[in-house]
């Protein structure tokens, strides 16, 4: 079980809806008692653990990559908010600021 704590109940509601729409397996919601959301663990083996070398096969990593591509290729949920172009524009401005205002700007 994984517990997620978020004081913004609306954000939690949107995340649960997005998981239901995802084209890949997502955790089952075990229970919700605001501000806590309890999620079941997905079946399968972990690809790795933080600070330890991975013992997962290259085919397992390939399957994980395919799942990530499927998720990223899925249409965005139909909720109001900033458009992808608006987010891109904002991030472009932030990146430009970082390049102009950091000593390591050339490395970015």
C-alpha positions as CSV (number, residue, x, y, z in Angstrom):
1,X,0.0,0.0,0.0
2,X,1.1,3.5,-0.8
3,X,-0.3,6.6,1.0
4,X,-0.5,10.0,-0.7
5,X,-1.3,13.0,1.5
6,X,-2.5,16.1,-0.2
7,X,-4.4,19.0,1.4
8,X,-5.8,19.9,-2.0
9,X,-8.8,17.5,-2.4
10,X,-9.5,18.8,-5.9
11,X,-6.0,17.8,-7.1
12,X,-6.4,14.4,-5.6
13,X,-9.8,13.9,-7.3
14,X,-8.2,14.9,-10.7
15,X,-5.4,12.4,-10.1
16,X,-7.8,9.6,-9.4
17,X,-9.8,10.4,-12.5
18,X,-6.6,10.6,-14.6
19,X,-5.5,7.2,-13.3
20,X,-8.9,5.7,-14.4
21,X,-8.4,7.1,-17.9
22,X,-4.8,6.0,-18.3
23,X,-4.1,3.4,-21.1
24,X,-1.8,1.4,-18.7
25,X,-2.4,-0.4,-15.4
26,X,-2.7,2.0,-12.5
27,X,-3.0,1.3,-8.8
28,X,-6.4,0.4,-7.3
29,X,-7.7,3.1,-4.9
30,X,-8.1,1.2,-1.6
31,X,-9.6,4.1,0.3
32,X,-9.9,7.8,0.5
33,X,-10.1,9.8,3.8
34,X,-9.1,13.3,3.0
35,X,-6.3,14.4,3.0
36,X,-5.1,10.7,2.5
37,X,-5.4,8.6,-0.5
38,X,-4.4,4.9,-0.2
39,X,-3.3,3.1,-3.3
40,X,-2.6,-0.6,-3.8
41,X,0.8,-1.7,-5.1
42,X,0.8,-2.8,-8.7
43,X,1.7,-6.5,-9.3
44,X,5.1,-7.4,-10.6
45,X,8.7,-7.0,-9.6
46,X,10.5,-3.7,-9.1
47,X,13.0,-2.8,-11.8
48,X,15.4,-1.6,-9.1
49,X,15.9,-0.1,-5.7
50,X,17.4,3.3,-4.9
51,X,21.1,3.0,-4.3
52,X,21.3,-0.6,-5.6
53,X,22.2,-1.9,-9.0
54,X,19.3,-3.1,-11.1
55,X,19.0,-6.9,-11.7
56,X,16.1,-6.5,-14.1
57,X,16.4,-7.9,-17.6
58,X,16.7,-5.6,-20.6
59,X,13.3,-6.9,-21.8
60,X,11.8,-5.7,-18.5
61,X,13.3,-2.3,-19.0
62,X,12.0,-2.3,-22.6
63,X,8.5,-3.1,-21.4
64,X,8.7,-0.3,-18.9
65,X,9.8,2.1,-21.7
66,X,6.9,0.9,-23.9
67,X,4.4,1.6,-21.1
68,X,5.9,5.0,-20.6
69,X,5.6,5.7,-24.4
70,X,2.0,4.5,-24.4
71,X,1.2,6.8,-21.5
72,X,2.9,9.8,-23.0
73,X,1.2,9.2,-26.4
74,X,-2.3,9.1,-24.8
75,X,-4.4,12.2,-25.2
76,X,-4.5,14.6,-22.3
77,X,-7.5,14.5,-20.0
78,X,-10.3,16.9,-21.1
79,X,-10.0,19.1,-18.1
80,X,-9.7,22.9,-18.1
81,X,-6.3,24.4,-17.3
82,X,-3.3,25.6,-19.1
83,X,-2.8,24.3,-22.6
84,X,0.3,22.3,-23.6
85,X,1.4,25.4,-25.6
86,X,1.0,27.6,-22.5
87,X,3.1,25.2,-20.4
88,X,5.7,25.0,-23.1
89,X,5.9,28.7,-23.4
90,X,6.3,29.1,-19.6
91,X,9.0,26.4,-19.4
92,X,10.8,28.0,-22.4
93,X,10.9,31.3,-20.4
94,X,12.1,29.6,-17.3
95,X,14.9,27.8,-19.2
96,X,15.9,31.1,-20.8
97,X,16.1,32.7,-17.4
98,X,18.3,29.8,-16.1
99,X,20.7,30.1,-19.0
100,X,21.0,33.9,-18.6
101,X,21.3,33.9,-14.8
102,X,23.5,30.9,-13.9
103,X,27.3,30.4,-14.2
104,X,26.7,27.0,-15.7
105,X,24.3,28.3,-18.4
106,X,26.4,26.9,-21.2
107,X,26.1,23.4,-19.7
108,X,22.2,23.5,-19.9
